[in-house]
Amino acid sequence: MTKPPKQLTMITDLGESKLIERLTKDFEIHHKTTTLSIGDDAAVIDFDSDCSVISTDLLIDGIHFNLDYTHLKQLGYKSVIVNISDIYAMNAIPKYILVSIAVSNRFSVESLEQLYQGIQLACKNYHIELIGGDTSSNHRGLQISITAIGSSKKEKIVKRSGASKGDLLVVSGDLGAACLGLLVLERENQRISKNANYQPKFEPYRYFVGRQIKPEASKSTVQILEENDIVPTSMIDISDGLSTELSHLSQASNVGFKILENKIPVHSNLIEFSSEFKLNYLDLVFNGGEDYELLFTIKQKDLPIIASIPTLSVIGGTVHHGNKNLLIKEDGTELEIKPSGWDGFKDLTKSHIQTHHDDESTNES
Amino acid sequence: MTKPPKQLTMITDLGESKLIERLTKDFEIHHKTTTLSIGDDAAVIDFDSDCSVISTDLLIDGIHFNLDYTHLKQLGYKSVIVNISDIYAMNAIPKYILVSIAVSNRFSVESLEQLYQGIQLACKNYHIELIGGDTSSNHRGLQISITAIGSSKKEKIVKRSGASKGDLLVVSGDLGAACLGLLVLERENQRISKNANYQPKFEPYRYFVGRQIKPEASKSTVQILEENDIVPTSMIDISDGLSTELSHLSQASNVGFKILENKIPVHSNLIEFSSEFKLNYLDLVFNGGEDYELLFTIKQKDLPIIASIPTLSVIGGTVHHGNKNLLIKEDGTELEIKPSGWDGFKDLTKSHIQTHHDDESTNES
C-alpha cells in the first residue's frame, strides 16, 4: 500500500470520533429489538424471550486476506459473511454486528469508506445492523474483528452435538469452489509480480474467484429449514474444509460418518480446474475451506422434504458410534477422513485424506 | 520479545484448537443465563426479559500497551476491565466476554497462558464468563479484541443523553492517577533502556503505577446506585480523560457543565508528582485517561445519599443549555474545558485546557 495522493483524507486529519461518524453514517436501523445503537458506551438489545447467539472472528491481512488482490469493499462484505455464517450454523438469525478495525495510518479515510461500504452492503443483504465497534491505529496493515449477534427461540438452537446413529448428513450448495478461487488469485498475483505487463486470466474461473472474494452465508438454508419446520439434529458451517467440520460434528456428537464421494456437490468444472494445480478436487473439498455452506444432520423422517430441495445434498449419514469418518469411493474403496482443515498457526501443504487400512469400522457400515 | 527457550511450547506445536482448549480449560461457568458456552459455532445466552448490553474494544501492543514493562497477566486483567467498564457505564452488570487474540508465533503458549490467567482473574473478580473468541497468528506483536455482554432491566439503562439543567455531576474514585502511573513507567523504562544496570524506582508511585497496570472497573458504584435505588440521568466511564468524557455527556445531553476545581477528587500526591513531569495535575485529570471511574449526573433529590458515600464526589453540575463546559478555579477564574482526551490516531502533547475568554456562558451560571 503506497501513501495515498494528496486529495485523499488521512485518518490523522479526522481523528477517531469523526472517522467513526463518517464510516457509519449511512448504516440503517432495521430491528425493533434495537434499544440503543452506536454512540454510547455500549449498545442495548432487547430480544425479549429469544436467546442471544453470539460469535466473533478476527481477520488479519497477510493471514486471512491478501490486500494485493482483495478489494476493500469485497473484504468488508466477506468479513461480515464469515461471522454471520456462524450464527446461521446455530439455526439462528443474525441481527447485529460490532466491527473493530486496527489500521495503519497509511490507509486513507476513503479506502476505509470502501471497507465500510462492503460491510454496509452485507448488512443490507442480510438485514443486519451495525451497533458498535472500536477503531485504532496500528503499526501496519489492517485487522478486522467482528462480533455477530443473532437471535433464536431456545428450542430451535442447533448445536454440533446432537447427531445420533441413523441420522443423515446434508450439505448446502457446492464445496471446494472458494479454495480453487484462492488458488487462481494467488497464481495470477504471482504472475503479475513477476511480469508487470501480465494480464491476469480470471474468465473461466469467474464462479470460483467469486466464491472466494465475495462469499455468501447460507441464509436460504436456515429459511428452508424454518419454512419446513425441520430442526437439524446437529449443524456447523464449513469454514475450514469438510474434513475439519465433519470431525467437529463427529467428536461433539460422538458418532462416525460415512460420506459417498459421488454425492458430494461440486461445480462441474472443479475437477478439471483442480488438476491445473496438480490437486485432486477432494483436496479442495476436504481441506480447502471458506465455502460457508452449512453441514448438518437430519432425522430420516425429514429426508423426503430435504431431498426435494435443489440446493441441498444428502451426502451420507452416521454409521456407528465413534469418531471415525469414512469416504466411500465409487468403486467401494473406503478412505479415512482425517480432520486437518485450515489452521491459522500451521502451513497446510499436505493432503489429509489417507487410505483406510483399519478393518474395524468397515464392519459397522 | 526473544524466541523462547526450548522448554517452552511453541504455538505452532499445538495448533489452534488445542491452544484454545489449553487457554480456556480453567474458566468457570457462573450464570444460569448461559445456554451454550465455548466449543460450538456461537455462544447462546438466554437473558429472558432483561436487555443485552454490548461493548467491544481493541488493544494493540505499542499503541495501547507496551510489552517492555507490561506483564501479560496484568495485561489480560486490564483488557477485561477496559471493556466491562463500558458495561457498568450503562448501569448494567457485565456477565460475559468473548476474547480474540492475534499473536506472533514467537509468543510461547506459556506466555499466552499468563495472559489468560489475567483474563481469568478478572472474570473471577467480576463474576464474568468467557464464552467465545478467536485465535489467530499475526506477523508481529499481540492484538486483543474483547467484546463484553452485560444485562440490565430496560428501565435501569443509563445513556449519555439524559442529563438536564439542574442535575449534579458526580464522579467515582479519584482521577489522573493512571496517567501518572504511565508517565512513571515510561520514564523508568527509558532509563533502563539507556542503562541496563539502572534499578527502576516505583516505590513512592506504587498507587499510581497500580492504577495504570491493574485498573479496576467501578462495579461498586453501580452496586451503590442499585442499593439506593438511584438511577443516574446520564453516565459514562472515564477512559479518555475527564475533558473528553464531559464533552460526550454535554453533547449527548445538550447541556453545559461547571466543575469546581477544588471538588475534583485526586490522590494526595498527584499534584506533587505531576510537577516532576513538569505537568499541572489538571492535565492528568482532564487529558490523561484510563481512570475507568464513572462520571454521571443525578437529580438534586439524590444528593443527600450520594454525598454520604465516601467513594463518590459531587464535582459540579449542569448550568445552561449548550455544550460549553467550564472549570471554576478556587479564585473564581473560569476556564473553558475543551474535549481533547486520548485519540488513537493522534499524538497528544498539548494541554487542552484553555483560558475562557467568552462572556456568554458566564451569564448563564
Interface residues (C-beta under 8 A of the other chain):
Chain A: I11 T12 L14 G15 E16 S17 L19 T35 L36 G39 D40 D41 A42 A43 V44 I45 D46 F47 D48 S49 C51 S52 V53 I54 S55 T56 D57 L58 I60 G62 I63 H64 D86 I87 A89 M90 A92 Y96 L98 S100 I101 A102 N105 I131 G132 G133 D134 T135 S136 S137 N138 H139 R140 G141 Q143 S145 T147 A148 I149 G150 S152 K154 I157 K159 R160 S161 M235 I236 D237 A252 D343 G344 F345 K346
Chain B: I11 T12 L14 G15 E16 S17 L19 T35 L36 G39 D40 D41 A42 A43 V44 I45 D46 F47 D48 S49 C51 S52 V53 I54 S55 T56 D57 L58 I60 G62 I63 H64 D86 I87 A89 M90 A92 Y96 L98 S100 I101 A102 N105 I131 G132 G133 D134 T135 S136 S137 N138 H139 R140 G141 Q143 S145 T147 A148 I149 G150 S152 K154 I157 K159 R160 S161 M235 I236 D237 A252 D343 G344 F345 K346
